[in-house]
Amino acid sequence: MTNVFKGRYAILTGFIIYFLLFSFIVRTILFIASVQHADFSISDVLRFYGVGLFFDLGTAIIISSPYTLYLLVLPESVYRRKWNVILTRIILSLFILITLFSFFAELTFWQEFQSRFNFIAVDYLIYTYEVINNINESYPLPILSGLIVLISTGVMFLFFRFNAFKNSFGSKTTIKVRLYISSALLCTALLFSFFIKNSNAECGNNRYANELSKAGIYSFFAAFKNNELNYNEFYKLIDKKQALSIVRNQLAHSDVTFEKGNTILRKVAGTDSAYKPNVIMITVESLSADFLAHYGNKLNLTPKLDQLADRSVFFSNMYATGTRTVRGMEALTLAIPPTPGSSIVRRMDNENLYTVGHVFNEQGYTNTFFYGGDGYFDNMNHFFGNNGYNIVDRGRKLLNETYEGTRTIIPDEEVTFENAWGICDEDIFNVVINDADEKYRHKTLFNNFVMTTSNHRPFTFPVHKISLPSGTREAAVRYTDYAIGKFIDNASRKPWFKNTVIIIVADHCASSAGKNEIDVAKYQIPCMILNLPHQPVMNISKMTSQVDLFPTLWHLLGWNYTSEFFGQNVLSEHYQPRAFIGTYQRLGYLKSDSLVLLSPQRKADTYLYNKVTNEQKAAKLSSGIIDEGIAYYQTAFDLFKDGKMSIKK
């Protein structure tokens, strides 16, 4: 092995070997962790190790390219000076520490998302306060930090043991040789950066194998670079007028009258007996359908929610549009399919849009967004504050921002428990109740969007509330169920409760990872509407989407309103069951058992989906189904980018 450490490039060669070795170890650990979730053939294993080695080598060459250039240009007389020897050792130590940290971060990230670094990791790098505290509360950070330092010390020892520094600084490498070696490495780095896409690692239908083929650091920078995707540039298209016509035909009901123009703006007719209750929507963090006994869970995690579902308008076959909280918020406020890239909540030019809150505002309501954490995270305050909502949040980090609505900070005296992500669910529900008391005194109709945080890692909550200790997802779900039950009990004793509809819905599932690129079962969520007067218990078993929640509620309330939403009243006889499910790049359209999966490079893959077995089998579907899927996503993207979702046109 000592033959490798010769010449000026000995340290660089050693770093690349170190990087490849630890990448192999990380990939193997992730593989072992994935075996319980997916089946791997021999070809899958060979592929992800082979492709993974290719991406690891490219990543190592890219991140070491500044040093490669340094080795090329630094003269021999300067290179061997003591200050350069010391500086090189310090920089190498830092690089080893940073890359080791990234390797450990990959393990924890995979545990949460079953994925290599993606847009979520980019977001987490921006929101350092929540992330650092979350890591500190979830893992023994001092022990992990000490372990990283210990391993990096061991790696540095090996550099000394194999005389990497001695051989490098004691060598004489001519400029000609340096030019050959550095040019080859730098050209490789450039070619890899510009021509090798992270998606090139995705060579099959086994999602886990595709993720294992990637390199974490390369995936991170690929996600950083591709925060938003232009649908028209990367996805399969049909004629714009045809796309709009398809969508309008899908939205056309007997009670709908479309406005003129290239939009989906329309009047929706209600009844003569319209009813205006207060509305409190509890959006529950990461509440997968399969946590509930109604979907087959045997662990009794949600006794209260299961009880409430039996006396509600229960959407038993609803699907979330995405895998992030901001996707759920997007669907529940804009009623729009997920466009590629980040959620509209996090994008530029997302002010004054036609939101659910706008409809409530026209009916005389005050809208409020309640969040137990800091609403600057994921741009939530900016979005809600500039789209017709007042804001109530923790405000631990204040930004110099102005909003159209008001902002209220939850004071310390109203907080009994708090972790990295915010106050516990009981506390935020108490804040909501106090706010409702105040609005009731002033005879103000209110529509509240309440976002919970307790069912989020580190899964901590107040002690002595439930029988399970904190720290696990199952315990957090059980606590959230307890907190919701307590909220319903407390609210039911208030004078405003008899005129208040309670909605309970998930923002997304606890995990979106599965053996397929889009695992349909990982998008199914519970949703229920409670306390609707004169409304019998109902189980809506039709396939529905988050975007359909409020159009269906407004139908039950008998409202006349103007709609610019893609969501529909699912109780209409004209409604055709379908769901929109997506990741940052993959866009899924599910109708009956037909699944259309749109992806960059203008791909449109089609499958038959078996819900009982949760299996997707490649199949040829009709052009009509494919065009429907394309039409929804293409039109949604165009309407937003062209400013046609704005109130001020």
KAVEN-V208674 format. One record per residue. N is the residue number from 0. RES is the residue in one small letter. PSI is psi in whole degrees, -180 to 180 (* if undefined). OMEGA is omega in degrees with one decimal (* if undefined). NEAR is the number of other C-alpha atoms within 10 Angstrom. Layout:
BEGIN
N:RES:PSI:OMEGA:NEAR + N:RES:PSI:OMEGA:NEAR
END
This chain:
BEGIN
0:m:-27:-178.6:5 + 1:t:-23:179.8:11 + 2:n:-24:179.8:8 + 3:v:-35:-175.1:14 + 4:f:72:178.2:21 + 5:k:146:176.6:21 + 6:g:179:-176.8:19 + 7:r:-28:-174.6:25 + 8:y:14:-178.2:25 + 9:a:-44:-179.1:23 + 10:i:-43:178.6:25 + 11:l:-44:178.3:21 + 12:t:-42:178.8:18 + 13:g:-40:179.4:19 + 14:f:-43:-179.8:22 + 15:i:-42:178.0:18 + 16:i:-45:177.1:15 + 17:y:-46:-176.8:17 + 18:f:-43:179.8:21 + 19:l:-40:-179.6:20 + 20:l:-49:-178.0:14 + 21:f:-31:174.4:15 + 22:s:-40:176.9:23 + 23:f:-43:179.8:17 + 24:i:-46:179.6:13 + 25:v:-45:-179.8:19 + 26:r:-39:179.8:25 + 27:t:-42:177.4:14 + 28:i:-44:179.1:12 + 29:l:-36:177.4:21 + 30:f:-46:179.5:20 + 31:i:-40:179.8:11 + 32:a:-21:-175.7:15 + 33:s:-16:-174.9:20 + 34:v:-34:-178.3:11 + 35:q:-13:-176.7:8 + 36:h:-22:-175.4:13 + 37:a:156:176.6:16 + 38:d:136:-179.2:12 + 39:f:128:173.1:16 + 40:s:168:177.2:11 + 41:i:-40:179.9:7 + 42:s:-36:176.4:10 + 43:d:-47:-177.6:19 + 44:v:-47:179.1:15 + 45:l:-39:-177.9:14 + 46:r:-49:-174.4:19 + 47:f:-27:173.5:23 + 48:y:-41:-180.0:20 + 49:g:-51:178.0:13 + 50:v:-38:178.9:21 + 51:g:-42:177.2:24 + 52:l:-41:178.3:20 + 53:f:-47:-179.6:16 + 54:f:-36:177.8:27 + 55:d:-43:180.0:25 + 56:l:-44:177.8:19 + 57:g:-41:179.3:22 + 58:t:-44:179.4:23 + 59:a:-42:-180.0:22 + 60:i:-38:-179.8:25 + 61:i:-50:-174.7:22 + 62:i:-20:177.9:16 + 63:s:3:-176.4:19 + 64:s:-35:174.8:20 + 65:p:-40:178.6:12 + 66:y:-35:176.2:18 + 67:t:-43:177.7:20 + 68:l:-39:178.5:16 + 69:y:-43:179.1:13 + 70:l:-29:-179.5:21 + 71:l:-46:-168.7:22 + 72:v:-20:-174.4:13 + 73:l:123:-180.0:12 + 74:p:157:-179.2:13 + 75:e:-42:-176.2:17 + 76:s:-33:179.9:8 + 77:v:-37:-174.4:11 + 78:y:-36:-174.8:21 + 79:r:2:-180.0:17 + 80:r:154:-172.9:11 + 81:k:-40:-178.6:11 + 82:w:-35:179.1:10 + 83:n:-36:177.0:13 + 84:v:-47:-179.3:16 + 85:i:-46:-179.3:11 + 86:l:-42:-179.5:11 + 87:t:-43:179.2:16 + 88:r:-41:179.8:15 + 89:i:-47:-178.5:12 + 90:i:-41:178.1:12 + 91:l:-42:178.7:18 + 92:s:-43:179.5:16 + 93:l:-42:179.4:13 + 94:f:-40:178.3:16 + 95:i:-42:178.0:22 + 96:l:-46:-178.0:20 + 97:i:-45:-178.9:14 + 98:t:-36:175.4:18 + 99:l:-41:176.6:20 + 100:f:-41:179.3:16 + 101:s:-36:178.2:16 + 102:f:-45:178.0:22 + 103:f:-38:178.5:16 + 104:a:-36:177.5:17 + 105:e:-40:-179.8:23 + 106:l:-44:-179.9:19 + 107:t:-37:179.0:15 + 108:f:-42:178.7:18 + 109:w:-39:179.4:18 + 110:q:-35:-178.1:13 + 111:e:-41:-169.5:14 + 112:f:-4:-177.5:16 + 113:q:47:-175.7:23 + 114:s:154:166.7:22 + 115:r:172:-179.3:24 + 116:f:139:177.8:26 + 117:n:-158:-178.1:22 + 118:f:-32:-179.8:21 + 119:i:-43:179.1:18 + 120:a:-37:177.2:20 + 121:v:-45:177.8:17 + 122:d:-43:-177.0:16 + 123:y:-31:177.4:15 + 124:l:-34:179.6:13 + 125:i:-43:-175.5:13 + 126:y:72:-171.5:14 + 127:t:-34:-176.8:11 + 128:y:-54:-178.6:15 + 129:e:-42:-174.3:19 + 130:v:-49:-178.8:17 + 131:i:-44:179.3:15 + 132:n:-36:177.4:16 + 133:n:-46:178.4:18 + 134:i:-43:-178.3:16 + 135:n:-35:-178.8:14 + 136:e:-21:-176.4:17 + 137:s:-29:-173.2:17 + 138:y:157:176.5:13 + 139:p:81:-171.7:10 + 140:l:-43:178.2:14 + 141:p:-40:179.5:10 + 142:i:-44:179.3:10 + 143:l:-43:179.3:13 + 144:s:-43:178.4:14 + 145:g:-39:179.3:11 + 146:l:-40:178.3:13 + 147:i:-44:178.7:20 + 148:v:-41:-179.3:17 + 149:l:-45:-179.9:13 + 150:i:-43:179.7:15 + 151:s:-35:176.1:22 + 152:t:-41:177.6:15 + 153:g:-39:178.4:12 + 154:v:-44:178.1:18 + 155:m:-37:177.5:17 + 156:f:-41:179.7:12 + 157:l:-35:175.9:14 + 158:f:-41:176.9:20 + 159:f:-41:-176.3:13 + 160:r:-37:-179.3:12 + 161:f:17:172.2:18 + 162:n:34:179.8:16 + 163:a:-45:-178.7:26 + 164:f:-43:-179.2:22 + 165:k:-46:-179.2:19 + 166:n:-36:-177.4:19 + 167:s:-50:-175.9:21 + 168:f:-16:178.2:22 + 169:g:2:-175.5:15 + 170:s:167:172.8:17 + 171:k:103:-178.5:14 + 172:t:120:-176.1:17 + 173:t:159:179.4:12 + 174:i:-32:179.8:15 + 175:k:-45:179.2:9 + 176:v:-42:178.7:11 + 177:r:-39:-179.5:18 + 178:l:-42:178.6:15 + 179:y:-52:-174.3:11 + 180:i:-50:-177.5:15 + 181:s:-40:179.5:20 + 182:s:-42:179.6:15 + 183:a:-44:-178.8:11 + 184:l:-43:-179.0:19 + 185:l:-39:176.2:18 + 186:c:-40:176.9:14 + 187:t:-43:178.9:15 + 188:a:-44:-179.9:20 + 189:l:-46:-179.9:15 + 190:l:-42:179.9:13 + 191:f:-43:-177.4:17 + 192:s:-39:-172.1:16 + 193:f:-25:-172.3:8 + 194:f:-14:178.7:9 + 195:i:113:179.9:13 + 196:k:151:178.8:14 + 197:n:-32:179.9:19 + 198:s:-16:177.4:15 + 199:n:-20:178.3:13 + 200:a:-15:-175.9:21 + 201:e:88:-172.5:20 + 202:c:-1:-177.2:15 + 203:g:-173:-179.0:13 + 204:n:-9:178.4:14 + 205:n:106:-175.0:18 + 206:r:-42:-178.9:21 + 207:y:-42:178.2:28 + 208:a:-38:178.0:29 + 209:n:-44:-179.6:25 + 210:e:-38:179.1:26 + 211:l:-22:178.6:27 + 212:s:-17:-174.1:30 + 213:k:165:172.0:27 + 214:a:131:-173.3:29 + 215:g:-48:-177.3:26 + 216:i:-41:179.3:21 + 217:y:-38:177.9:23 + 218:s:-38:-179.8:23 + 219:f:-50:-178.0:18 + 220:f:-29:175.3:16 + 221:a:-41:177.8:19 + 222:a:-39:179.2:21 + 223:f:-38:-176.6:17 + 224:k:-27:-173.2:11 + 225:n:55:-177.4:15 + 226:n:-27:177.3:17 + 227:e:138:179.0:18 + 228:l:133:176.8:16 + 229:n:114:-176.5:16 + 230:y:-44:-175.2:22 + 231:n:-23:-179.5:14 + 232:e:-29:-169.4:11 + 233:f:-14:-171.9:16 + 234:y:162:-179.5:23 + 235:k:137:-174.6:20 + 236:l:157:164.9:18 + 237:i:173:179.8:15 + 238:d:136:-175.0:10 + 239:k:-43:-180.0:14 + 240:k:-38:177.4:11 + 241:q:-43:180.0:14 + 242:a:-47:179.7:22 + 243:l:-40:179.7:22 + 244:s:-41:178.7:17 + 245:i:-46:-178.9:20 + 246:v:-45:179.8:22 + 247:r:-39:177.5:20 + 248:n:-37:178.2:11 + 249:q:-32:-177.3:16 + 250:l:-9:-175.1:21 + 251:a:117:174.9:17 + 252:h:172:180.0:16 + 253:s:-24:-179.3:11 + 254:d:17:-175.8:12 + 255:v:135:174.8:16 + 256:t:117:-177.2:14 + 257:f:144:171.5:17 + 258:e:162:176.9:12 + 259:k:153:178.5:9 + 260:g:170:-177.3:7 + 261:n:61:178.1:14 + 262:t:-180:173.1:19 + 263:i:16:179.7:25 + 264:l:131:-175.0:21 + 265:r:157:174.4:20 + 266:k:134:177.9:16 + 267:v:123:-177.0:19 + 268:a:138:178.1:16 + 269:g:-146:-180.0:17 + 270:t:174:179.6:12 + 271:d:-12:-176.2:9 + 272:s:51:-178.8:9 + 273:a:143:-176.3:14 + 274:y:136:-177.1:15 + 275:k:88:174.9:19 + 276:p:163:165.4:21 + 277:n:154:179.7:22 + 278:v:125:173.6:23 + 279:i:113:177.2:22 + 280:m:118:175.8:19 + 281:i:111:178.2:21 + 282:t:111:-170.9:23 + 283:v:127:178.7:28 + 284:e:125:168.5:23 + 285:s:43:-178.8:24 + 286:l:90:177.4:24 + 287:s:148:177.5:26 + 288:a:-38:-173.7:26 + 289:d:7:168.9:18 + 290:f:-22:-175.2:24 + 291:l:148:176.7:23 + 292:a:-27:178.7:17 + 293:h:-22:-179.4:17 + 294:y:13:173.4:16 + 295:g:1:-179.7:10 + 296:n:136:-176.4:13 + 297:k:5:-172.4:11 + 298:l:0:180.0:12 + 299:n:46:-179.0:13 + 300:l:-27:-172.9:21 + 301:t:59:-178.2:23 + 302:p:-37:-178.5:16 + 303:k:-45:-179.9:19 + 304:l:-39:177.7:22 + 305:d:-37:177.3:18 + 306:q:-43:-179.9:13 + 307:l:-37:-179.6:18 + 308:a:-32:-177.8:24 + 309:d:-11:177.3:15 + 310:r:43:-176.9:16 + 311:s:176:161.4:21 + 312:v:103:-168.2:22 + 313:f:117:174.8:22 + 314:f:93:-171.8:25 + 315:s:-2:-178.5:22 + 316:n:47:-178.6:19 + 317:m:148:179.7:27 + 318:y:136:173.4:31 + 319:a:154:-179.2:31 + 320:t:-18:-175.7:31 + 321:g:-162:-172.5:29 + 322:t:8:179.5:24 + 323:r:156:177.6:23 + 324:t:-42:-178.1:22 + 325:v:-24:173.8:20 + 326:r:-44:177.2:27 + 327:g:-42:177.9:26 + 328:m:-41:178.1:26 + 329:e:-47:-178.1:25 + 330:a:-38:-174.7:31 + 331:l:-12:178.1:27 + 332:t:-32:-177.8:24 + 333:l:-14:-179.3:24 + 334:a:54:-176.2:27 + 335:i:145:174.0:27 + 336:p:156:-178.1:30 + 337:p:117:176.0:29 + 338:t:154:-172.5:28 + 339:p:147:-176.9:25 + 340:g:-152:-178.8:20 + 341:s:160:174.1:21 + 342:s:151:176.5:22 + 343:i:-28:177.1:24 + 344:v:-31:-174.8:25 + 345:r:5:-174.1:18 + 346:r:168:173.4:15 + 347:m:159:174.6:9 + 348:d:46:179.3:14 + 349:n:24:-179.8:19 + 350:e:156:174.0:22 + 351:n:41:177.6:19 + 352:l:164:179.7:24 + 353:y:97:-174.0:23 + 354:t:170:171.0:26 + 355:v:-41:178.5:22 + 356:g:-33:179.1:24 + 357:h:-42:178.0:23 + 358:v:-45:178.2:17 + 359:f:-41:179.7:21 + 360:n:-41:178.6:17 + 361:e:-22:178.1:11 + 362:q:4:175.9:14 + 363:g:18:-178.2:14 + 364:y:158:167.2:20 + 365:t:127:-179.4:21 + 366:n:138:177.6:26 + 367:t:136:174.9:25 + 368:f:120:-179.9:23 + 369:f:128:178.7:26 + 370:y:129:-176.8:28 + 371:g:-8:176.1:27 + 372:g:-153:-179.9:26 + 373:d:117:-172.4:23 + 374:g:-6:173.5:26 + 375:y:-24:179.9:18 + 376:f:133:178.3:18 + 377:d:20:174.1:19 + 378:n:19:-173.7:17 + 379:m:-46:-178.9:20 + 380:n:-42:-180.0:27 + 381:h:-44:-178.4:22 + 382:f:-55:-177.0:26 + 383:f:-41:-177.2:28 + 384:g:-21:179.4:25 + 385:n:17:177.5:18 + 386:n:37:169.7:25 + 387:g:12:-179.9:27 + 388:y:143:163.6:27 + 389:n:162:-174.6:21 + 390:i:134:169.2:25 + 391:v:115:179.6:25 + 392:d:-180:-174.3:23 + 393:r:-37:174.7:23 + 394:g:32:177.3:19 + 395:r:-25:176.0:15 + 396:k:114:-176.5:11 + 397:l:133:177.4:11 + 398:l:154:179.5:9 + 399:n:72:-178.8:4 + 400:e:151:174.9:9 + 401:t:147:-178.7:12 + 402:y:156:174.8:18 + 403:e:-36:177.6:15 + 404:g:178:178.1:18 + 405:t:163:175.8:13 + 406:r:130:179.4:18 + 407:t:133:179.4:12 + 408:i:131:176.3:14 + 409:i:118:-175.9:21 + 410:p:158:-178.0:12 + 411:d:-35:-175.7:10 + 412:e:-13:178.0:6 + 413:e:7:-176.7:12 + 414:v:124:176.4:18 + 415:t:-24:-179.6:12 + 416:f:141:-176.9:16 + 417:e:138:171.7:19 + 418:n:-163:-173.9:19 + 419:a:-33:-174.4:22 + 420:w:-13:177.4:25 + 421:g:-170:-177.9:25 + 422:i:159:-176.6:25 + 423:c:164:-176.6:25 + 424:d:-39:177.8:29 + 425:e:-42:-177.7:24 + 426:d:-44:-178.9:21 + 427:i:-34:177.7:28 + 428:f:-36:176.2:25 + 429:n:-39:176.8:17 + 430:v:-42:179.5:21 + 431:v:-43:180.0:23 + 432:i:-44:179.1:17 + 433:n:-39:178.4:13 + 434:d:-40:178.4:15 + 435:a:-39:175.9:24 + 436:d:-46:-178.4:17 + 437:e:-44:-180.0:12 + 438:k:-36:178.0:15 + 439:y:-40:178.5:17 + 440:r:-33:-179.5:9 + 441:h:10:178.1:9 + 442:k:45:-179.0:10 + 443:t:124:172.8:14 + 444:l:139:-177.2:22 + 445:f:146:172.5:23 + 446:n:115:-174.3:25 + 447:n:132:171.2:25 + 448:f:110:-176.2:25 + 449:v:123:179.7:22 + 450:m:122:-179.5:23 + 451:t:167:-178.5:28 + 452:t:-15:-170.8:27 + 453:s:-30:179.9:30 + 454:n:51:178.9:27 + 455:h:141:174.7:23 + 456:r:132:22.8:19 + 457:p:12:175.8:22 + 458:f:44:178.4:23 + 459:t:152:-176.4:25 + 460:f:172:-178.0:26 + 461:p:147:-179.3:16 + 462:v:162:174.3:12 + 463:h:25:177.3:8 + 464:k:-40:178.3:12 + 465:i:173:-176.3:16 + 466:s:-16:-178.0:10 + 467:l:141:175.6:14 + 468:p:151:-179.1:17 + 469:s:164:176.0:18 + 470:g:-7:179.2:16 + 471:t:157:178.5:16 + 472:r:-43:-177.7:18 + 473:e:-41:178.8:19 + 474:a:-40:-179.8:21 + 475:a:-40:177.1:25 + 476:v:-44:179.9:24 + 477:r:-40:178.6:23 + 478:y:-43:178.6:30 + 479:t:-43:176.9:27 + 480:d:-44:178.4:22 + 481:y:-46:-177.6:20 + 482:a:-39:178.0:22 + 483:i:-42:177.5:20 + 484:g:-42:179.0:19 + 485:k:-40:178.6:16 + 486:f:-46:179.8:19 + 487:i:-43:179.2:16 + 488:d:-46:-179.3:11 + 489:n:-42:-178.2:14 + 490:a:-34:-177.0:22 + 491:s:-17:178.9:14 + 492:r:1:-178.8:10 + 493:k:149:-179.1:13 + 494:p:-23:-179.2:11 + 495:w:-10:-172.5:19 + 496:f:-37:-176.5:20 + 497:k:-19:177.7:15 + 498:n:35:-176.8:16 + 499:t:125:175.7:23 + 500:v:133:178.0:19 + 501:i:128:175.1:22 + 502:i:134:173.9:23 + 503:i:121:-177.0:21 + 504:v:150:177.1:26 + 505:a:151:173.4:28 + 506:d:-37:177.6:34 + 507:h:180:179.4:31 + 508:c:168:180.0:27 + 509:a:-27:178.7:24 + 510:s:139:177.3:17 + 511:s:-1:-174.1:24 + 512:a:139:176.1:23 + 513:g:-171:-176.4:19 + 514:k:-12:178.3:20 + 515:n:161:179.9:19 + 516:e:-44:170.2:21 + 517:i:111:-178.7:21 + 518:d:104:-171.4:20 + 519:v:-42:-177.4:25 + 520:a:-25:-178.5:20 + 521:k:7:177.7:23 + 522:y:-6:-177.5:27 + 523:q:130:-175.7:27 + 524:i:156:173.8:28 + 525:p:151:175.3:30 + 526:c:136:-179.5:27 + 527:m:146:175.3:24 + 528:i:123:-175.6:24 + 529:l:154:169.0:22 + 530:n:30:174.3:19 + 531:l:113:-178.9:20 + 532:p:143:175.7:13 + 533:h:16:179.3:6 + 534:q:116:-179.4:12 + 535:p:160:174.7:10 + 536:v:138:-175.8:15 + 537:m:134:173.4:16 + 538:n:108:179.0:16 + 539:i:101:-175.6:16 + 540:s:-3:176.3:12 + 541:k:149:172.4:17 + 542:m:126:-179.5:19 + 543:t:168:179.1:27 + 544:s:160:173.5:29 + 545:q:-33:-175.9:32 + 546:v:-15:-176.4:28 + 547:d:-7:-171.9:21 + 548:l:-57:-174.1:25 + 549:f:-38:173.3:19 + 550:p:-35:177.6:23 + 551:t:-42:177.5:17 + 552:l:-46:-178.3:19 + 553:w:-33:173.9:20 + 554:h:-45:179.4:21 + 555:l:-29:178.0:17 + 556:l:-12:177.8:19 + 557:g:26:-173.5:17 + 558:w:145:161.2:20 + 559:n:133:178.7:18 + 560:y:164:174.7:17 + 561:t:134:-175.8:19 + 562:s:138:168.5:22 + 563:e:31:-174.4:23 + 564:f:155:174.1:25 + 565:f:-12:178.8:22 + 566:g:157:-176.5:23 + 567:q:161:169.6:26 + 568:n:110:-173.6:21 + 569:v:-8:178.2:23 + 570:l:-6:178.4:14 + 571:s:145:178.3:13 + 572:e:-16:-179.8:9 + 573:h:-9:-175.8:14 + 574:y:131:176.5:16 + 575:q:110:-175.2:16 + 576:p:132:177.9:15 + 577:r:166:178.6:21 + 578:a:149:176.6:26 + 579:f:123:-179.3:27 + 580:i:137:-176.1:26 + 581:g:165:168.6:27 + 582:t:-163:179.4:21 + 583:y:-29:-176.9:24 + 584:q:-35:-177.8:21 + 585:r:133:-179.4:20 + 586:l:119:-175.9:26 + 587:g:139:175.4:30 + 588:y:114:-175.8:24 + 589:l:122:178.6:22 + 590:k:115:-172.5:20 + 591:s:-122:178.6:16 + 592:d:13:-179.2:12 + 593:s:126:-179.6:22 + 594:l:121:174.5:27 + 595:v:127:-177.5:23 + 596:l:110:-179.1:22 + 597:l:139:-179.8:25 + 598:s:166:179.5:21 + 599:p:167:-173.5:19 + 600:q:24:174.1:10 + 601:r:41:178.9:14 + 602:k:144:173.5:14 + 603:a:94:179.3:20 + 604:d:144:-176.3:16 + 605:t:144:-175.9:22 + 606:y:161:165.0:18 + 607:l:129:-174.4:19 + 608:y:127:176.0:20 + 609:n:107:-175.4:14 + 610:k:-35:-177.7:12 + 611:v:-44:-178.3:7 + 612:t:-5:-176.4:8 + 613:n:46:-179.4:14 + 614:e:143:175.3:16 + 615:q:125:177.7:21 + 616:k:129:179.6:12 + 617:a:132:-178.3:13 + 618:a:154:177.3:13 + 619:k:123:179.1:12 + 620:l:165:-179.6:15 + 621:s:152:178.5:10 + 622:s:-27:179.4:8 + 623:g:-45:178.6:10 + 624:i:-44:180.0:17 + 625:i:-45:-179.9:21 + 626:d:-35:176.6:18 + 627:e:-49:179.4:20 + 628:g:-47:179.2:26 + 629:i:-44:-176.1:26 + 630:a:-44:-179.5:25 + 631:y:-51:-175.5:23 + 632:y:-40:179.6:26 + 633:q:-44:-179.7:25 + 634:t:-41:178.3:26 + 635:a:-45:179.1:25 + 636:f:-47:-177.0:19 + 637:d:-43:-178.8:19 + 638:l:-40:178.8:17 + 639:f:-49:-176.7:17 + 640:k:-30:-179.9:13 + 641:d:3:177.6:9 + 642:g:16:-175.8:14 + 643:k:3:172.4:19 + 644:m:3:-177.1:24 + 645:s:148:176.1:18 + 646:i:-40:-178.9:14 + 647:k:101:-176.1:10 + 648:k:*:*:8
END
